[in-house]
Amino acid sequence: MQLRTDSTLSRLSRFFLNPLSLPFKAVAFLDLKRKAMRAVSFPDRFIISVDSLSFGGAGKTPLVMAIGKALEARGARFAVISRGYRSRFEKKGVRVEITHACEDVGDEPLLLKGCFPGQDVFIGRDRLRSIAAAAARNDRILILDDGFQSSHIRKDYSIMLVNPGHPYFYLRHFRFLARRADRVLTYRPAGPGPATDAGDTYDFAISKFLDPGGREQEIGADPIVAFSALGDNERFAADMRRYRLAAFRGFADHHAFAAADIEALERWRREKGAAWMVCTEKDFCKIKKILRPDIPLLYSRNEIKLPGDAIGQIIKHAAEKGFL
């Protein structure tokens, strides 16, 4: 199991990998520009694009959740459109059901469906096909997860998350492409001391810990071990260091956990003398069906902390165009 909390190693990898990625990024940039020249408009739909300059871990899924909750609070019907990366139905496309497994539709889409059981979630490599499927179900507001890659689709509002500490940040389709967004927010974790006005920045906060039955639990001063399979494991590790963290392990993003992984993690927990093993909600979606009931596991519910007007700006634009 790979330990991924070494910030020095991360900085070195950035130094060497960023220049090596330049040819690939140049080709990707030209492809985006080519698609944008033939972009398709959907005047009867309000399309919100949630973007990032990182390959993963910037916080797009928590932002989609925050936007969705704001829309639901206003009684709006909407659909989330995602790719379903490396899932069984990624190529074919499908409307996500709560009964699907992670391997069917992907961990993040299944997590979003659990958050919004009354709304539609579509996955598929072909975003135009997913939009057509949403339109057939009369979903007028669409949240396009990682719409930055879909330059062939015109968006009504784009919000981009930027984490300057991520590898490839400076070269992923080049920084100036952030200008395509209506709003750009930069990740800045809150430091010690009183809160200050951080401007157009965002952060994350763990709102609660839940057991496999969905009951809220308090960690208190109990020792814990934690693990995650995110695009940015270090961010979750930093959150866990606010508690009595005995050890942390990181896996590759979208890691498909097997029963052997869980057994090894449980032995590791006992070796460290930890009372709890803690993972993210996204990881729990992947392991809940293979988790033994005697393993003391908790998962964290993570929420994005945004500038006060960030969601309001999206709601205002949708209302002005007659979608709310």
Backbone torsions as a table, in degrees:
resi	resn	phi	psi	omega
1	MET	NA	135.4	-171.5
2	GLN	-89.6	127.2	175.4
3	LEU	-88.2	124.4	-172.7
4	ARG	-127.6	53.5	179.6
5	THR	-120.1	10.5	-177.0
6	ASP	-86.9	100.6	-176.4
7	SER	-66.0	-30.9	178.3
8	THR	-65.2	-44.1	177.3
9	LEU	-61.7	-39.7	179.1
10	SER	-62.6	-42.7	-180.0
11	ARG	-65.8	-40.2	178.8
12	LEU	-64.6	-41.1	179.6
13	SER	-64.0	-38.1	177.2
14	ARG	-61.4	-42.6	-175.9
15	PHE	-61.5	-41.0	-176.9
16	PHE	-87.5	-35.5	-173.8
17	LEU	-80.0	-32.3	180.0
18	ASN	-57.2	-51.2	178.2
19	PRO	-61.9	-37.3	-178.9
20	LEU	-66.1	-24.5	-177.3
21	SER	-83.9	-6.6	-174.0
22	LEU	-56.8	-49.6	-179.9
23	PRO	-59.0	-42.1	179.3
24	PHE	-62.6	-43.0	-178.0
25	LYS	-68.1	-34.3	178.5
26	ALA	-63.6	-43.1	178.2
27	VAL	-64.9	-42.8	179.9
28	ALA	-62.6	-39.7	179.0
29	PHE	-62.1	-46.1	-179.5
30	LEU	-64.3	-35.3	178.1
31	ASP	-66.7	-41.1	177.1
32	LEU	-61.8	-43.8	180.0
33	LYS	-64.1	-39.6	179.4
34	ARG	-62.8	-45.6	179.8
35	LYS	-65.3	-37.8	-178.1
36	ALA	-62.5	-27.4	-179.3
37	MET	-67.6	-19.3	-180.0
38	ARG	-123.2	36.5	-176.6
39	ALA	-64.6	141.0	-179.2
40	VAL	-95.9	135.7	178.7
41	SER	-101.6	150.6	177.7
42	PHE	-131.5	80.4	-174.6
43	PRO	-64.4	-21.9	179.4
44	ASP	-93.5	11.2	176.5
45	ARG	-131.4	146.8	173.4
46	PHE	-105.5	110.8	-173.9
47	ILE	-104.5	118.9	177.3
48	ILE	-102.6	123.1	-179.3
49	SER	-105.1	121.6	177.1
50	VAL	-102.3	113.0	-168.9
51	ASP	-120.0	170.2	176.6
52	SER	-156.7	151.0	173.7
53	LEU	-92.3	4.2	-179.4
54	SER	-107.3	158.9	176.2
55	PHE	-70.6	-27.9	179.7
56	GLY	-178.2	162.6	174.7
57	GLY	85.3	4.9	179.9
58	ALA	-78.8	-22.8	178.5
59	GLY	113.6	24.3	-178.6
60	LYS	-61.9	-42.7	-177.3
61	THR	-63.4	-46.9	174.7
62	PRO	-60.2	-32.2	177.9
63	LEU	-70.0	-41.1	175.7
64	VAL	-58.7	-41.6	178.7
65	MET	-62.3	-43.1	-179.0
66	ALA	-63.7	-42.4	178.5
67	ILE	-65.5	-44.1	180.0
68	GLY	-61.0	-41.8	178.9
69	LYS	-64.0	-37.9	178.3
70	ALA	-66.3	-38.8	178.3
71	LEU	-68.3	-43.4	178.7
72	GLU	-62.4	-35.9	179.1
73	ALA	-62.1	-22.2	178.0
74	ARG	-101.3	12.0	176.4
75	GLY	73.5	19.0	-176.4
76	ALA	-84.0	146.4	170.9
77	ARG	-97.1	137.5	-178.9
78	PHE	-149.7	170.2	174.7
79	ALA	-132.6	144.0	173.2
80	VAL	-101.1	132.7	179.3
81	ILE	-117.6	117.8	-176.7
82	SER	-129.0	172.4	-178.9
83	ARG	-87.1	-35.2	-173.5
84	GLY	72.4	52.3	-171.6
85	TYR	-54.4	127.5	177.8
86	ARG	61.7	20.1	179.3
87	SER	-92.3	169.0	-176.9
88	ARG	-66.0	-32.6	-177.1
89	PHE	-102.5	14.1	-178.9
90	GLU	-58.9	-44.5	-177.1
91	LYS	-74.5	-41.9	-176.5
92	LYS	-77.9	-39.4	-175.6
93	GLY	86.9	144.5	-179.2
94	VAL	-164.5	156.5	170.7
95	ARG	-85.8	126.3	-173.3
96	VAL	-73.4	133.6	173.4
97	GLU	-113.4	152.9	-178.7
98	ILE	-64.5	-19.9	-179.6
99	THR	-83.3	-8.8	177.5
100	HIS	-64.9	157.5	172.9
101	ALA	-97.7	162.4	179.7
102	CYS	-58.6	-39.5	-178.7
103	GLU	-68.0	-19.5	178.6
104	ASP	-75.9	-46.1	-169.3
105	VAL	-126.5	-9.2	-178.1
106	GLY	102.1	151.9	-175.3
107	ASP	-68.8	-45.6	-176.5
108	GLU	-67.5	-45.8	176.1
109	PRO	-59.5	-38.2	178.8
110	LEU	-67.4	-37.1	176.2
111	LEU	-63.4	-41.8	179.1
112	LEU	-65.9	-39.1	177.3
113	LYS	-63.9	-38.7	176.3
114	GLY	-64.5	-33.4	178.8
115	CYS	-73.8	-33.6	-177.1
116	PHE	-127.7	69.8	-176.4
117	PRO	-63.1	-23.9	-179.2
118	GLY	-90.3	-0.1	-179.5
119	GLN	-113.1	163.2	179.5
120	ASP	-88.7	141.4	171.9
121	VAL	-128.0	124.8	179.5
122	PHE	-116.4	143.7	173.1
123	ILE	-123.9	161.3	176.3
124	GLY	151.8	146.8	178.8
125	ARG	-66.5	-32.2	-179.5
126	ASP	-89.1	98.6	-177.7
127	ARG	-67.0	-32.8	178.5
128	LEU	-63.6	-38.4	176.8
129	ARG	-64.8	-39.7	179.0
130	SER	-66.4	-39.1	177.8
131	ILE	-62.9	-41.7	178.0
132	ALA	-62.7	-39.7	178.5
133	ALA	-65.5	-38.4	177.3
134	ALA	-66.8	-40.5	179.0
135	ALA	-63.1	-37.4	179.2
136	ALA	-64.1	-23.7	177.7
137	ARG	-99.6	12.3	176.4
138	ASN	63.2	32.2	172.9
139	ASP	-83.4	111.0	-173.7
140	ARG	-92.1	-24.4	177.3
141	ILE	-108.9	125.3	-176.7
142	LEU	-121.4	131.6	174.9
143	ILE	-104.7	112.9	-176.1
144	LEU	-94.3	107.3	-179.5
145	ASP	-76.4	120.5	-176.4
146	ASP	61.3	47.7	177.6
147	GLY	-69.7	-9.5	179.1
148	PHE	-56.7	-32.2	-179.7
149	GLN	-78.0	-11.9	-175.3
150	SER	-105.7	65.1	-179.3
151	SER	-69.8	-11.5	178.1
152	HIS	-82.2	3.4	178.3
153	ILE	-119.4	126.0	177.5
154	ARG	-78.7	132.8	-179.6
155	LYS	-107.1	151.8	176.4
156	ASP	-87.0	-28.7	178.4
157	TYR	-154.1	129.5	179.0
158	SER	-121.5	131.8	176.2
159	ILE	-124.1	129.1	-173.8
160	MET	-117.5	134.8	175.7
161	LEU	-102.3	133.7	-177.4
162	VAL	-127.2	125.2	173.8
163	ASN	-114.4	104.5	-176.3
164	PRO	-63.0	-16.8	-178.1
165	GLY	-87.5	-3.6	-175.9
166	HIS	-82.2	143.5	172.0
167	PRO	-57.6	146.8	178.1
168	TYR	74.0	-0.7	-176.9
169	PHE	-54.3	-44.8	-173.8
170	TYR	-73.3	-17.4	-174.4
171	LEU	-121.0	-5.7	-178.9
172	ARG	-69.6	94.8	-178.5
173	HIS	62.3	16.1	174.7
174	PHE	72.6	140.0	-171.2
175	ARG	-62.3	-34.5	-173.7
176	PHE	-66.5	-13.3	177.9
177	LEU	-67.8	-13.0	174.7
178	ALA	-60.7	-19.0	179.5
179	ARG	-66.0	-16.4	177.1
180	ARG	-67.6	-18.6	-176.1
181	ALA	-86.1	150.0	173.8
182	ASP	-76.9	-27.4	-179.8
183	ARG	-143.4	130.8	177.8
184	VAL	-118.6	124.2	179.2
185	LEU	-116.9	135.4	-177.0
186	THR	-109.0	133.0	-179.0
187	TYR	-68.5	127.5	176.0
188	ARG	-145.4	101.9	-178.5
189	PRO	-65.3	142.8	179.7
190	ALA	-68.7	132.1	177.6
191	GLY	-93.3	-179.4	177.1
192	PRO	-66.9	158.4	178.3
193	GLY	99.5	179.6	-177.6
194	PRO	-66.2	149.4	179.4
195	ALA	-68.7	145.8	178.2
196	THR	-127.6	165.5	177.1
197	ASP	-73.5	108.7	-174.0
198	ALA	-94.0	2.8	179.1
199	GLY	71.2	-141.1	-177.2
200	ASP	-83.3	65.2	179.2
201	THR	-127.5	164.3	177.7
202	TYR	-139.0	162.9	-179.4
203	ASP	-149.4	-178.3	178.8
204	PHE	-129.3	156.4	176.6
205	ALA	-146.3	139.1	174.8
206	ILE	-82.1	118.6	-176.9
207	SER	-84.4	-30.6	-179.5
208	LYS	-168.3	165.4	171.7
209	PHE	-114.8	138.0	-176.9
210	LEU	-126.4	147.4	175.4
211	ASP	-88.6	174.0	-177.1
212	PRO	-58.2	-20.5	176.8
213	GLY	-87.6	2.1	179.2
214	GLY	83.9	11.9	179.8
215	ARG	-91.4	136.3	-178.8
216	GLU	-70.4	138.8	-179.1
217	GLN	-131.0	149.9	175.9
218	GLU	-102.0	129.1	177.8
219	ILE	-79.0	-41.4	-179.9
220	GLY	61.9	-134.5	-177.6
221	ALA	-98.6	9.6	-179.6
222	ASP	-66.8	140.7	175.4
223	PRO	-68.7	144.1	-178.8
224	ILE	-134.1	157.6	162.9
225	VAL	-117.2	152.3	-177.3
226	ALA	-138.4	154.5	176.4
227	PHE	-149.2	158.9	177.0
228	SER	-157.3	159.4	175.1
229	ALA	-129.8	76.0	-174.4
230	LEU	-120.6	169.5	172.0
231	GLY	-68.4	-23.1	178.4
232	ASP	-136.4	83.0	179.6
233	ASN	-66.6	-29.8	-177.1
234	GLU	-62.8	-33.6	179.5
235	ARG	-63.2	-42.9	178.5
236	PHE	-69.0	-38.3	177.0
237	ALA	-60.0	-41.4	178.9
238	ALA	-62.9	-39.3	176.9
239	ASP	-62.2	-41.5	-177.0
240	MET	-71.2	-24.3	178.6
241	ARG	-69.2	-10.9	175.0
242	ARG	-74.7	-11.3	177.4
243	TYR	-111.5	-169.6	-178.4
244	ARG	-88.2	77.2	-174.4
245	LEU	-83.6	118.7	178.8
246	ALA	-85.9	-33.5	-179.4
247	ALA	-167.0	158.8	179.9
248	PHE	-138.6	143.6	174.2
249	ARG	-131.8	137.5	179.1
250	GLY	-116.8	140.5	176.8
251	PHE	-116.0	165.1	177.4
252	ALA	-63.2	149.2	179.2
253	ASP	-56.3	138.7	180.0
254	HIS	65.9	22.3	178.0
255	HIS	-57.5	132.4	178.8
256	ALA	-89.8	101.5	-177.3
257	PHE	-69.5	137.7	175.2
258	ALA	-111.9	167.2	-179.9
259	ALA	-58.8	-34.5	179.2
260	ALA	-64.1	-34.7	176.6
261	ASP	-62.8	-44.9	-177.5
262	ILE	-66.5	-39.2	178.1
263	GLU	-64.3	-42.1	178.8
264	ALA	-65.3	-39.3	178.5
265	LEU	-66.6	-36.3	178.6
266	GLU	-67.7	-40.3	175.5
267	ARG	-62.4	-40.7	178.3
268	TRP	-61.1	-41.7	178.3
269	ARG	-60.4	-45.2	-178.8
270	ARG	-66.1	-39.6	178.4
271	GLU	-60.5	-36.1	-178.4
272	LYS	-84.4	-6.8	179.5
273	GLY	68.9	30.6	-177.1
274	ALA	-89.0	144.4	178.9
275	ALA	-78.6	-31.4	-176.7
276	TRP	-131.7	151.9	166.3
277	MET	-111.4	130.1	-172.2
278	VAL	-123.6	136.2	175.4
279	CYS	-134.5	-179.7	177.5
280	THR	-86.0	165.2	177.6
281	GLU	-64.0	-36.6	177.5
282	LYS	-60.9	-42.6	178.4
283	ASP	-68.1	-37.2	-178.4
284	PHE	-61.6	-34.9	177.3
285	CYS	-55.7	-32.5	-175.2
286	LYS	-86.6	-20.6	-173.4
287	ILE	-114.3	-6.0	-173.4
288	LYS	-62.8	-28.9	-178.5
289	LYS	-81.6	-14.5	-179.6
290	ILE	-114.7	7.3	-177.5
291	LEU	-83.0	127.0	174.8
292	ARG	-69.9	140.6	-177.1
293	PRO	-65.4	-19.1	-178.1
294	ASP	-88.0	-2.9	-179.8
295	ILE	-85.2	122.6	-176.6
296	PRO	-79.3	82.9	-177.8
297	LEU	-110.4	140.3	172.0
298	LEU	-123.9	151.8	172.2
299	TYR	-123.5	149.0	-175.3
300	SER	-97.9	143.4	172.3
301	ARG	-100.7	117.3	-174.1
302	ASN	-104.3	136.2	178.2
303	GLU	-125.9	145.3	178.5
304	ILE	-86.2	139.8	178.5
305	LYS	-107.6	115.3	-171.7
306	LEU	-114.5	161.0	170.2
307	PRO	-57.6	149.6	-172.4
308	GLY	-56.4	-29.3	-175.5
309	ASP	-101.2	1.9	-172.4
310	ALA	-62.3	-50.2	179.5
311	ILE	-73.6	-38.1	-179.6
312	GLY	-59.0	-34.4	178.9
313	GLN	-64.7	-40.1	178.1
314	ILE	-66.4	-45.7	-179.9
315	ILE	-60.3	-41.7	-179.8
316	LYS	-60.9	-45.8	-179.4
317	HIS	-63.9	-40.7	178.9
318	ALA	-64.7	-39.6	179.5
319	ALA	-66.9	-41.1	-179.4
320	GLU	-63.8	-29.7	179.0
321	LYS	-91.3	6.9	174.2
322	GLY	81.5	20.6	-179.6
323	PHE	-98.5	-5.9	176.8
324	LEU	-132.8	NA	NA
